[in-house]
Amino acid sequence: MAKSKTIYEEEADCSKILFAIQDTLDLISGKWKIKVVGVLLYGKKNFTDLQHRINGLGAKMLSKELHDLEINGLITRTVNSTKPITVTYELTAYGHTLEPIIQALADWGTGHRHKITGR
């Protein structure tokens, strides 16, 4: 027979889950990071492509978000020897681990929009 957890063990489990959720939210928080990752799920893009695909995202903010994503190991930045020089961004294998999370957000959002608007 399995021993039931004490209230302290349950609280510890809950705290671990909340810490893990907070770590995830800290990484993908804000209006833009999750959208950048979502676009990069479809393949590598250059800076201008990203900016055009995400409405309202300015160059300065895009640059900051790309830098944060790179520091956290979610994307790679490749400087191409073209004239003019171009830079392409691509998800790393680690970045691709966000795909089920993004898909779940998209699925839930689609269902929610349908529930609220009927479309």
Buried (B, 14 or more C-beta within 10 A) or exposed (E): EEEEEEEEEEEEEEEEEEEEEEEEEEBBEBEBBBBBBBBBEEEEBBBEBBBEBBEEBEEEBBEBBBEBBBEBEBBBEEEEEEEEEEEBBEBBEEBEEBEEEBEEBEEEEEEEEEEEEEE
